[in-house]
Structures are given as structure tokens and as C-alpha cells.
Amino acid sequence: MRTTQAQHRSSWGLAALGVFLGSSSSALAAGIGQPEPWQMSRQVPVTAEAADLLNFEHGLHWLAFAISVFVLALILYCIFKFSEKANPTPSRTTHNTAIEVAWTIIPVLILVAVAIPSFRTLRTQLSDPKADVVVKVVGHAWYWSYVYPAEGDKGGFTFDANVDEEQQPKLLATDNDMVVPVGKIVKVQVTSDDVIHSWAIPSFGGKIDAIPGRLNQWWFKADREGTYHGQCSELCGARHAYMPITVRVVSEQAYAEWLTEAKTKYAAIDNGARLADAR
């Protein structure tokens, strides 16, 4: 009877554990374009660079875990192997050439192994591909301005994007969104009109500082349509938390239609916007 009850309790325990792990995995899952409650991983990447960063981070986590387990095993081995009970007369050995060489060379090899994918990812981020779309982003206290340069009968307008506290997700929605086409290289030229800000979209895998008097540049190519949110990532004053960023990635046709509508909706820039040359 007791054995049967124990088996039932064990079954219920395993079931409860399964439910907990299942609910935890869904709760800890990364969001698409925005954060999720209890999220612990990065947001779902929608650019190749963001996917590289995610894979690199996961690799580092497993490497750190393996090193931690190895160090823990060494500590436990020393505790039991060289305890007073096991060694009434302790060894007086102070040097071991083989061990000293190993604990010098192995960390160096680990750092080299980490540096190779790190530099590869950095090289991709710092590359300068030919742009399909160029947008100038200007940080203000505390909102963003977006400038689309004139290209033929398209573009030639600017608009401001302020936080819209009535929309969801809370403090991440804006009254006007930056719109770009899917599958196209978008170069973002970023500067600031007052203090240092930082333009960041987690799903795109990057961010860039907006510095007064300096024009920084960053690029991305989104592979998935959708709405993606970010925030100013540089402490910039009293309303720093109220500087959200919203980017809508749409099809080429929808983007062309939006350009036509936006030129009518927003005040046109005199003679078009002046932007730095983005090859």
C-alpha cells in the first residue's frame, strides 16, 4: 500500500515538474520585436547579425558552464583527496611544471577560440555594404526625428516620433513609426541635437550612439516583416525612459505606398534632406 502511494506521489511530482518546466520555458522565451514578462534570452533575431550575436552568446554560456563544472570538480577532488583524514601527513610539494604550463596555455587557447568568432562578428558589423535605403535619425530631449532624403519623387520629408503612452506595449510605442522595406540594406545615420542618446533595436542586434556634432552610421537588413521596438540606451536626462523607438518592416510594395502617403502627411523638407554619402 505504501509503495503504491509513493509511486502515485512520484507520478504527481513528475507531472508537476513537467508543467513547471513547460510553463517556465514559455515564460522565459524571447519575444518578437518586444520584451516578454520574465524573458531571460535575447529577443528573436530578425537580422543575420542578431542571429550571430545570439549564437555567440549561447556558445559563451556553455563554455562558462563547462569551466565552472570543471573548477567545481577540482575543488571537490581536492577536498576529499587531500583531507586530513586521507592525508595525515600532508605533502610539501610547491611546484609542478606540467600543471603550471597547462594552466597558462589552456586559458590562452580558450581566449583565442573566443576571439575568432568575436572578431568575425565585429568585422560584419563594421562592414560598409551598399545601401538600399538611408534614414537619418536625430536624437532630442526626449524624442526622435527621422529624415528620409529625397530620391526622385520619393522621400524628402521628416517627422518626429514621441512616446504614445496610450498604446501597447507600454512606453515602447510611438505616435509615428520609422518604416523600412524587408530584405533591404538600411543605413541609419545617427546624430543628436543636444545630449548623447543611443538608438537601439534589440531584434536587429545592434545600437549606435547619437552624439552632438558627430554623425555615426549603422546598417541592418531585416529578414522578417513586423513591428520592432527599442529604446534610447544612453542615460540622457529626466525623461530618458520615454524615448522609445518603433520600426515597422514591411514589403517593398507597402513601403512604396507608405513613402507616397508620408510625403503628403509630413511637411516636406526644403530641397530634400542633406545626408552624408552612404555608398
C-alpha positions in Angstrom: 0.0 0.0 0.0 2.8 2.4 1.0 4.6 1.5 -2.2 1.6 2.3 -4.3 1.1 5.7 -2.6 4.8 6.5 -3.0 4.5 5.7 -6.7 1.4 7.9 -7.0 3.2 10.8 -5.3 6.2 10.3 -7.6 4.0 10.4 -10.6 2.3 13.6 -9.4 5.7 15.1 -8.7 7.0 14.3 -12.2 3.8 15.7 -13.7 4.1 18.9 -11.7 7.7 19.2 -12.7 6.8 18.8 -16.3 4.1 21.5 -16.1 6.5 23.9 -14.3 9.3 23.4 -16.9 6.8 23.8 -19.7 5.3 27.0 -18.3 8.8 28.3 -17.4 10.1 27.6 -20.9 7.3 29.6 -22.4 7.6 32.4 -19.9 11.3 32.7 -20.4 11.1 32.6 -24.2 12.3 35.6 -26.1 9.7 38.0 -27.6 9.5 39.0 -31.2 10.1 42.7 -31.6 9.4 43.5 -27.9 10.3 42.1 -24.4 8.2 39.5 -22.7 7.5 39.0 -19.0 10.3 37.0 -17.3 12.2 36.9 -20.5 15.9 35.9 -20.0 17.1 35.4 -23.5 17.6 37.9 -26.3 14.6 38.9 -28.5 14.1 36.7 -31.6 16.7 37.9 -34.1 15.4 39.2 -37.4 18.8 40.1 -38.9 21.8 37.8 -39.7 24.0 39.9 -37.3 21.5 39.5 -34.4 21.4 35.7 -35.0 25.3 35.6 -34.9 25.3 37.5 -31.6 22.7 35.1 -30.1 24.6 32.0 -31.2 27.9 33.6 -29.9 26.3 34.4 -26.6 24.9 30.9 -26.2 28.3 29.4 -27.0 29.9 31.6 -24.3 27.3 30.5 -21.8 28.0 26.8 -22.4 31.8 27.4 -22.3 31.4 29.3 -19.0 29.2 26.4 -17.7 31.8 23.8 -18.7 34.6 25.8 -17.0 32.5 26.2 -13.8 31.8 22.5 -13.7 35.5 21.7 -14.2 36.6 24.1 -11.4 33.9 22.7 -9.1 35.1 19.1 -9.8 38.7 20.2 -9.0 37.6 21.8 -5.7 35.6 18.7 -4.6 38.5 16.4 -5.6 40.9 18.4 -3.5 38.6 18.5 -0.6 38.2 14.7 -0.4 41.6 13.7 -1.8 43.7 15.9 0.4 41.6 16.0 3.5 43.3 15.5 6.9 41.7 12.0 7.2 43.0 10.9 3.8 46.4 12.6 4.3 47.5 12.6 7.9 51.0 13.7 6.7 50.4 16.5 4.1 52.6 16.7 1.0 55.1 19.6 0.9 55.1 19.8 -2.9 55.2 23.5 -4.0 55.8 23.3 -7.8 54.6 21.2 -10.7 56.0 22.3 -14.1 53.4 20.3 -16.2 50.4 21.8 -14.3 51.8 25.3 -14.3 52.4 25.1 -18.1 48.9 23.7 -18.6 47.1 26.3 -16.6 48.9 29.0 -18.6 48.4 27.6 -22.1 44.8 26.3 -21.8 43.3 29.7 -20.8 45.2 31.3 -23.7 43.7 28.7 -26.1 40.3 29.4 -24.7 40.6 33.1 -25.3 41.8 32.6 -28.8 38.9 30.3 -29.5 36.5 33.0 -28.2 38.3 35.8 -30.1 37.9 34.2 -33.6 34.0 34.3 -33.8 34.1 37.6 -31.9 36.3 39.3 -34.4 34.3 37.7 -37.3 31.1 39.2 -35.9 32.7 42.6 -35.3 34.0 42.6 -38.9 30.5 42.0 -40.3 29.1 44.8 -38.1 31.8 47.3 -39.3 31.5 46.4 -43.0 30.0 49.0 -45.3 27.7 47.4 -47.9 25.8 49.5 -50.5 22.7 51.0 -49.0 19.2 50.4 -50.5 17.6 52.9 -48.0 19.2 55.7 -46.0 17.4 57.3 -43.0 18.9 60.0 -40.8 17.9 59.7 -37.1 18.3 62.7 -34.8 18.0 62.4 -31.0 16.4 65.1 -29.0 15.4 65.5 -25.3 13.3 63.4 -25.3 12.1 62.2 -28.7 13.5 61.1 -32.1 13.3 62.7 -35.5 13.5 60.7 -38.8 14.7 62.2 -42.1 14.0 60.4 -45.4 16.1 62.0 -48.2 14.6 62.9 -51.5 15.1 60.3 -54.2 13.3 61.2 -57.3 9.6 61.7 -56.5 10.0 59.7 -53.2 11.2 60.9 -49.8 12.1 64.4 -48.9 10.3 64.6 -45.6 10.9 64.4 -41.9 8.8 63.6 -38.8 9.1 63.4 -35.1 8.4 60.2 -33.1 7.2 60.7 -29.5 6.2 58.2 -26.9 2.5 57.2 -27.1 1.5 56.2 -23.6 -1.9 55.1 -24.7 -0.7 52.3 -26.9 0.8 48.9 -26.2 3.5 47.8 -25.5 3.7 50.3 -22.6 6.3 53.0 -23.1 7.6 51.3 -26.3 5.0 52.6 -28.8 5.4 55.8 -30.7 2.9 58.1 -32.4 4.9 57.9 -35.7 7.0 54.8 -36.8 10.1 54.5 -38.8 9.2 52.3 -41.8 11.7 50.3 -43.9 11.4 47.5 -46.5 12.1 43.9 -45.7 15.2 42.3 -47.2 16.9 45.6 -48.0 20.1 47.1 -46.5 19.1 50.1 -44.4 21.7 52.5 -43.3 20.9 54.6 -40.3 22.9 57.9 -39.9 22.5 58.9 -36.2 23.3 62.2 -34.5 22.0 64.3 -31.6 20.7 67.8 -31.2 21.5 68.2 -27.5 23.0 65.4 -25.3 24.2 61.9 -26.0 21.5 59.4 -26.8 21.7 55.8 -28.2 19.5 54.3 -30.9 18.9 50.6 -30.2 16.7 47.9 -31.6 17.4 44.5 -29.8 15.8 42.4 -32.5 18.2 43.9 -35.1 21.2 43.1 -32.9 22.8 46.5 -32.6 22.8 50.0 -31.3 24.6 53.2 -32.0 25.3 56.4 -30.1 23.8 59.7 -31.1 26.4 62.3 -30.3 26.1 66.0 -30.8 28.3 67.3 -33.6 29.1 63.7 -34.9 27.4 61.6 -37.5 27.6 57.9 -36.7 26.4 55.2 -39.1 25.0 51.7 -38.7 23.2 49.3 -41.0 20.8 46.4 -40.8 18.8 44.1 -43.2 15.7 42.8 -41.6 14.6 39.4 -42.9 11.1 39.4 -41.4 8.2 41.7 -41.6 6.8 43.1 -38.4 6.9 45.8 -35.8 10.1 46.1 -33.7 10.6 48.2 -30.6 13.6 49.6 -28.9 14.6 52.5 -26.5 17.2 55.1 -26.0 20.1 53.1 -24.4 22.1 56.0 -23.0 21.0 57.8 -19.8 20.1 61.2 -21.2 18.1 63.1 -18.6 14.8 63.2 -16.7 12.7 61.6 -19.5 15.2 59.1 -20.7 12.7 56.2 -20.2 10.2 58.0 -22.5 12.3 57.8 -25.7 11.0 54.6 -27.4 11.9 53.5 -30.9 9.5 51.8 -33.2 10.5 50.4 -36.6 8.0 48.7 -39.0 9.4 46.4 -41.5 7.0 46.0 -44.5 7.0 44.6 -48.0 8.5 46.6 -50.9 5.1 47.5 -52.2 3.8 48.6 -48.8 7.0 50.6 -48.4 6.5 52.4 -51.7 2.9 53.2 -50.8 4.0 54.5 -47.4 6.5 56.8 -48.9 3.8 58.4 -51.1 1.5 58.8 -48.2 4.2 60.0 -45.8 5.3 62.8 -48.2 1.7 64.1 -48.1 1.3 63.5 -44.4 4.5 65.1 -43.2 5.8 68.5 -44.1 8.3 68.3 -47.0 11.9 69.3 -46.4 13.1 72.3 -48.4 15.2 70.8 -51.4 15.3 67.4 -49.6 17.4 66.3 -46.8 21.1 66.6 -46.7 22.7 63.4 -45.7 26.2 62.1 -45.7 27.1 59.9 -48.7 26.2 56.3 -48.0 27.6 54.2 -50.7 
